[in-house]
Amino acid sequence: MNRIPASERTRERLKALMDGRSEEGDLRSELVRLAARLILEEGLEGEAADALGMEYYVRGAAPGAGFGRGLGSCAGSPVLSPARISVSS
């Protein structure tokens, strides 16, 4: 399943509206609403890409390798080792 950025979905809806393939009642208000939404989504996606240092849904591992969030495969026991906590008094 491919993930599509929100701005791409909004852009498709905006193109459909411009081509006359929309069932919306007030076309001008829908055009303004979708254009404003597209501007906000592209801005937020750009900020997220800058903060994370990668584009939308870029994965570091080869397809099918590893787990979510770029973690590698589990080699060994499936049980996690206990965490060590130090308490200062």
C-alpha positions in Angstrom: 0.0 0.0 0.0 1.5 3.3 -1.1 1.0 6.3 1.1 0.1 9.6 -0.5 0.9 12.9 1.1 -2.2 15.0 2.1 -1.1 17.8 -0.3 -1.2 15.3 -3.2 -4.8 14.3 -2.4 -5.8 18.0 -2.0 -4.1 18.8 -5.3 -6.1 16.0 -7.0 -9.3 17.4 -5.6 -8.3 20.9 -6.7 -7.6 19.7 -10.3 -10.9 17.8 -10.4 -12.7 21.0 -9.3 -10.9 23.0 -12.0 -11.8 20.4 -14.6 -15.5 20.5 -13.6 -15.6 17.0 -12.1 -16.8 18.1 -8.7 -20.2 17.9 -7.1 -19.7 20.9 -4.8 -22.4 23.5 -4.8 -20.4 26.8 -4.5 -17.4 26.3 -6.7 -15.6 29.6 -5.8 -15.7 29.0 -2.0 -14.6 25.4 -2.6 -11.7 26.6 -4.8 -10.6 29.1 -2.1 -10.9 26.5 0.6 -8.9 23.8 -1.3 -6.2 26.3 -2.3 -5.8 27.5 1.3 -5.7 23.9 2.5 -3.0 23.0 -0.1 -0.8 26.0 0.9 -1.0 24.9 4.6 -0.4 21.2 3.9 2.6 21.9 1.7 4.0 24.3 4.4 3.5 21.7 7.1 5.0 18.9 5.0 8.0 21.1 4.3 8.5 22.0 8.0 8.2 18.3 8.9 10.8 17.3 6.2 13.2 20.0 7.5 12.7 18.9 11.1 13.1 15.2 10.4 15.8 15.5 7.8 14.0 13.3 5.2 11.1 13.6 2.8 7.7 12.1 3.2 7.8 8.4 4.1 11.4 7.8 3.1 12.7 4.5 4.5 16.2 3.7 5.2 16.0 -0.1 4.8 15.3 -2.1 1.7 11.7 -3.0 1.1 10.6 -5.8 3.4 13.6 -5.5 5.7 13.4 -4.4 9.3 10.5 -3.0 11.3 8.7 0.3 11.5 10.6 3.5 12.2 13.7 2.2 10.5 14.6 -0.3 13.2 16.6 -3.4 12.1 15.7 -7.0 12.4 15.6 -8.8 15.7 18.5 -11.2 16.1 18.3 -13.3 19.2 15.7 -13.5 22.0 12.4 -11.7 21.4 12.4 -10.7 25.1 13.9 -7.3 25.8 16.6 -7.1 28.3 15.8 -5.2 31.6 16.5 -1.5 31.7 19.1 -0.3 34.2 18.0 2.6 36.3 20.3 4.6 38.6 18.7 6.6 41.4 20.6 9.4 43.1 19.7 10.0 46.8 
